[in-house]
């Protein structure tokens, strides 16, 4: 059951059996359909300047309880009324290497060239050289420039350290609009990958004006071996069928939940395998190297516009090193793993790991959404 603080304002997207995608507002434990000609999409809803008043004026139109609809989302058939990713027309963007711990792991991946068996020895060498010196370093600062000089002298500099402590954040496209999956869905691994992991992240909901309107949870599924072979394979490592999970709902900013609360969010991660293996981890936004507002400003501006807004994964400090299949092998997913990412303020996001080729195909894109809304006289 998804547990959410009662004082928050939550919006979601729901697939309604026999209808199609609908916007939903949570009141108490019930989801209410608020889809209309004024706001046919989540994109349109988040563009409104009068959002609190608009939501308060919406009439009751119950779809069902959040608990029942969330329960139905676990391995549904195609027509089950279920939770969807709360993103629709938004670009799905992500920032990487925003935490010192994950930054070190990216360096290890690069040095290991995607070979998990070499990771532990490289990890020991890199952490001995770097230690905790990066944790309080402000990216782009004179101190960061000096650290870069010292690491280059030790032949330990990396493109990952460049985006981790340099002036420019790593911002990449995680998935096309409409391609992300939601609570209960399968998440997909490319079949070529043998070393991979979940990435628990806060996802910001940002409108076309660059305003952060809310936050939710995300799993930025990561193929460590593919990206480790070459950073130029980032697209193959990150953008695959069902590889971007977002949800369960967007908590809107407002009284009792502001940017200061986003900056303090603590995420927990649990992976439960059919083999009895359990992995737990955490990621704390208080340890992020770049402020969320800075990440947004590096994504949108005069240099790049997003007329339909975007969802922005903020990165993670979680990097699993716990051995699963043998000494020195570290962690990698097994098919059927149940991944749960949670934060008290945002609920929890649960997905089951499949191969991308076994997860349901992505067939309902932007054109299908437009045709569906037009058929319902919502455009």
N, C-alpha and C positions, 0 to 999 in steps of 0.2 A: 504494500500500500504506500502511495506517495504521501508523505507528510509535509505540509507547508505551514509556515507561521500564519495565523489567522488575520494579522493586520496588514498583509501585503495585497497588492493588486496584481493579478495574474491573468495573462492571455495565452491562448494556445491555438493550434490548428488541429482539427479533427476530421477524419474521413468519415462522412455519414453514409451508411449503407443505402444505396439506391439514389443518392444525391450527389456526393462528391465532396471536395474539400470545403470546410466551413471554418470561420473564425469563431472562437469561443472565449467567453469571459467566465472566470470562476467566481461564483457567489456561494459562500459556505462550502459545501462539498459537491455542489452541482455545477456542471458546465452548461452555459447558455449560449445558443447560437446568436451571434451578433452580425452575421454577414448581411450586407446591404449594398445598395447602389452607391452609397456614400463611402463605404469601406468594404469593397469586395475582396481585398487581399490584406495580408499582414503589412505589406509595404504601405498601403494606403492608410491603415490604422496608425502606424508609427510616424507618418508625416503630419498628423494633426497636432496643431498647437494647443487645442482645447481638450486634450485627451482625457484628463480626469472627469471633466464635466460631461463630455460625450459618453463615456462609459457609464457614468451615474444615471444618464437618461435612457439607457437601453432597456427595453421592456423584457420581461421574463419570457424566455423561450427555451426551456430545459431540454437538453439532449440526453443527459444521464449523469450519474455521479462520476466524479473523477476516478474513484476507486474502480468502478465497473469498467469504465472505458480504458483505463490503464491496464487492467487485468486482461481485457480482450486483445490488447496490442501485442501480448507475448505470443509470437509465432502465429499470427492471424492468417485467415485466408484472404483473398484479394478484396472481398466485399465487406469484411467485418468493420463495424463502427469502431474506430480506434484512434489513438493519438498519432499525429504526424509530427515531423519536424516543424517547429514554429516558424521557420523561414520559408518564404515562397519565392518572390521575385528578387530577393536580395542576392548579391554576389556573396560567395562564401570565401572569406579571406582568412589568413592565419599569419601570426607572427611566431617566428622560431628563435631559439637561443636567447630567451629573455630571462632565464634564471642561471645562476652560476653552476649549479649542479648538473643541469642538462647540457650546459655549454661544454663542460668537461667531457661528458659522455659523447657529444658530437665529435669532439677532437679524437676520442678513442675510436669511434666508428671509422673516422677517416683514416687514422693510422693503421687500423686493422684491415682496411680495404674490404669490409663486409664479412670478415672471417671471425665468428664469435669465439673460436678457440684461442685466438690471439689477444682477446680483449683484456683479460685480467692482468697479464704482464705489462701491457701498455698502460693500463689504469694505474698500476703501482708507480710506474715511472713518471707519468704526468702529474699525479696527485702529489708525489714527492717534490716535484719541481714547482708546482703551483700552490699546493696547499689551500688555505682559505683566503689567499690574497685577493681573490676576485670578488668576494662576497659583498663588500661595501664600496666597491668601485663604481663610480658614476660613468656610464658610457659617454665617450666623447670628451671627457675631462682631461686636463693636463696630466693628472696622475695615471689615467688610462693610457695615454700616449707613452708615458715612461714605462709602464708595464709591457706594452707592445714592444718597445725597444729591447727590453731585457729578454723577453721570450724569443724574439728574433735572434738575439745573440746566442741563445741556447738551442737554436734550431727547433723550437717548439711552437713557432707561430702557425696559425691555421686560419682558413677562411671562416671557420665558425667563431673563433675568437674575434675576428674582424667585426662581425655583426653583433657579437656579444658585448664587446666593450668599446667598439668604434662609434662614430657619430650616427651611422645609419642602421636602422633596424632592418631585420629580415622580414619582408612582407611578401607572401606568395598566395596564389589562388589555390585553395584547398579543393573546391568543387564548383561546378557550374551552378547557377540558380536552379532550384527545384530538385537538385540531385542529393541533398542531404536526407538522412533517415532520422526517425524519431525514437521515442521510448518504445522498448520491446522489440524493435526490429533487429534483423541480423546485421552485423558489421562485417565487411569483406576484406580479406587478405588476398593480394595477388598471388596466384599459385607458384610463381617463381621464388617467393620469399621463404627463407628457412630461419630467419632471425628477425623477430618483430615484437611489438608490444603496444599496449594501449597508452594513450596520453590524456590524463584528466585535466581539463582546462575550463576556465571561465570563458564564456562567449558573450561578447557585447553585441547588443542590437543597436545599430546606428542608422539614422535616417539620412536622406540625401543632403541635408544641411550639415552633416557631420556631428549631429547631436546624439549623445548616448542616451537612448530611451529606456534601456533596461538591460538585464543580464540573464543568462541561462547557463546550463552546463553543456560540455561537449567532450567527445572522444575523438581526438585527432589521431586516428589509427596510423601507426608508424612502421615502416619496413626498414629496419636498421641496416640490413645487409645491402639492400638496393641503393639507398642513399649513401651508405658507406663506401660503395665501389666508386661512386662519383657523384658530387653534388649536382652535376648536370642531369642526373636521373631523378631529381626531386619530384618532377611531375609523375613519373612512374611509381615512385615511392609513396606519394601522398594522394593522388587522385585516381581512385579506382571505384568500381561499382560498390556502393554501400560503405565507403571508407570514411565518410564524414557523418558522425552522429551528433544531434543537437536536441536538447529538451530537458525535462518534459514540457515545461512552460517557460514563458518569459515573465520574470518579475519586473514590473515597471518601476522606474525611479519615482520617488515621491516621498512624502513624509514617512520617516522611519526606515527608509532605504535609499541612500544616496551614494555618491561616488566614494565617500569615506568608508561605507560598508563594503563596497566592491573591493576596495584596496585591502580590506582586512579578512576577506573570505578564506576559509580553510576547507580544502577539498580532501576527501578520503576516497580511496580506490580499493576495491576488492575484486580479485579474480578467483573464480571457483571452477576447477577443472573436473571432468569426469574421472580423472585418474586420482582424485582425492587431494590434488595439489591446491593450496590456497596461497595467494599472494596479497599482501596489503601494502598500501603506500599512501602518501599524502602529498599535497602541493599547497603551499601557503602563499597567497597573493602578497602578503607583507614582505616576502623575500624577493619579489620581482625586481629586476634591475632597471626596467623602464616603466614609467607610470602609464596606466591605461590611456590617459588623455594624450600622452605623447605618441603612443602606438596609433591612436586614431588619427592624429594630425599628420603622422608619417604615411598614413594610408590614403586619406582624402584631403584635397586642397586644390589650389589652382593647377597643380601638376597632374591631378587625376580626380575626375568627378564620378559619382555613383548615383545616377538619377533615381534608382530604385533602392538606394541604401545598401547596406552590407551587414553581414554577421562577421565578427572578428574574434577568432580564437586568440587568446592572449599568451599562449605558451604554458609550459609546465616545468616545475622543478623535479618531477618524478622521472627517474631513470632506473629501471629494475636491474639489479645485479645478482639477485638470488638465484642460485643454481636450481634448475628443474630437471634436466635430462641427464646430467652428469657433471662431475667436478670441472669447474672452469668453463662450463658452457653458458652460464648465465640463464636468463629467462627468455623463453619464447612461447608464443601462444600454441595451444593445441586446439584443434577444431572442436567446437562445442563448449569452449570456455564461456562462462557467464561473467560479464564485466559490469560492475556497478560503481558509478561515480556519484558522490553525494556531497551536499553541503546543507547544513540546517536551514539556511535562508532560501535555498533554491530547490529543495527536494532531492530526488535521486534519478539518475538516468541509467537504465539497465538495457544491455544488449547482449546478443549471443554471437560468438565468433564463427564465421563460415569462410570458405573460400569465396572470393569475389565472383567466381564462376558458378557457385552454388547458391549464392544469395539471390533473392528475386531480382529480375532484370529491372532496370530503370526505364519505364515506358511512359510515365505521366510527366511530361515536360511543360514548358511554358505555353506552347501552342495548344496542348491538351487542356491546360488550365483556362486559357482564354475561351476556347470553344465551350467548355463546361459552364463557365460563368455567363457567357452569352446565351446559352441555352436556358439558363435560369433567369434571364432578363436582369442580370446584375451589372451589365456593362452598357 
